[in-house]
Amino acid sequence: MTEIIPKASAGRYMGMSNIVEATNGPFATAIGGMIMFTIGAAASQAVGARAAMLAGPVLFVIGSALLTQVREPRREGLITATT
């Protein structure tokens, strides 16, 4: 990852990456649990578990769509290897 980010701010980007990687488990557990118990209480536990499993791909698509709005800054002075 350090090859694609500016050297001067590598610590900041690595810190943000670590925060995202560390918090995805608790967030996924909380969201999946809420879905499972809400739908499970209304229908059945099997339906709630299936709904929680289907939420993963749906949230993946939503996250991917949100990332399309991120603009990559211009990288100046980047040396590329040519073969």
C-alpha positions as CSV (number, residue, x, y, z in Angstrom):
1,M,0.0,0.0,0.0
2,T,2.8,2.4,0.7
3,E,3.8,2.4,-3.0
4,I,0.6,4.1,-4.0
5,I,0.2,6.7,-1.3
6,P,2.3,9.9,-0.8
7,K,5.3,9.2,1.4
8,A,4.7,12.3,3.5
9,S,1.3,11.2,4.6
10,A,1.8,7.4,4.7
11,G,1.1,7.2,8.4
12,R,-2.2,8.9,8.2
13,Y,-3.4,6.6,5.3
14,M,-2.1,3.5,7.1
15,G,-3.9,4.6,10.3
16,M,-7.2,5.1,8.5
17,S,-6.8,1.7,6.8
18,N,-6.2,0.0,10.2
19,I,-9.2,1.7,11.7
20,V,-11.4,0.5,8.9
21,E,-10.1,-3.1,9.1
22,A,-10.5,-3.2,12.9
23,T,-14.0,-1.8,13.0
24,N,-15.6,-3.9,10.2
25,G,-16.1,-6.9,12.3
26,P,-18.0,-5.2,15.1
27,F,-20.1,-3.2,12.6
28,A,-21.0,-6.3,10.6
29,T,-21.9,-8.1,13.8
30,A,-24.1,-5.3,15.0
31,I,-25.9,-4.8,11.6
32,G,-26.3,-8.5,11.0
33,G,-27.6,-9.1,14.5
34,M,-30.1,-6.3,14.3
35,I,-31.4,-7.7,10.9
36,M,-31.4,-11.2,12.2
37,F,-33.3,-10.5,15.4
38,T,-35.7,-8.0,13.9
39,I,-36.8,-10.2,11.0
40,G,-36.4,-13.4,13.1
41,A,-38.9,-12.0,15.6
42,A,-41.4,-11.2,12.9
43,A,-41.0,-14.4,10.8
44,S,-38.7,-17.1,12.1
45,Q,-35.1,-17.5,13.1
46,A,-34.2,-19.2,9.8
47,V,-35.6,-16.3,7.8
48,G,-33.8,-13.8,10.0
49,A,-30.5,-15.6,9.5
50,R,-31.0,-15.7,5.7
51,A,-31.8,-12.0,5.7
52,A,-28.6,-11.3,7.6
53,M,-26.6,-13.3,5.1
54,L,-28.2,-11.5,2.2
55,A,-27.5,-8.1,3.7
56,G,-23.7,-8.7,3.2
57,P,-23.8,-8.6,-0.6
58,V,-26.3,-5.7,-0.5
59,L,-24.1,-3.6,1.7
60,F,-21.1,-4.5,-0.4
61,V,-22.8,-3.1,-3.5
62,I,-23.8,0.0,-1.6
63,G,-20.3,0.5,-0.4
64,S,-18.9,0.0,-3.9
65,A,-21.4,2.6,-5.3
66,L,-20.3,5.1,-2.6
67,L,-16.6,4.6,-3.5
68,T,-17.3,5.6,-7.1
69,Q,-17.6,9.2,-5.8
70,V,-14.1,9.2,-4.4
71,R,-11.7,11.2,-6.6
72,E,-8.1,10.1,-6.9
73,P,-5.7,13.0,-6.5
74,R,-3.1,13.6,-9.1
75,R,0.2,12.0,-8.4
76,E,3.1,14.2,-9.5
77,G,6.7,13.0,-9.5
78,L,5.7,9.3,-9.6
79,I,8.3,7.2,-11.3
80,T,6.9,4.3,-13.2
81,A,8.9,1.3,-14.3
82,T,8.9,0.6,-18.0
83,T,9.8,-2.8,-19.4
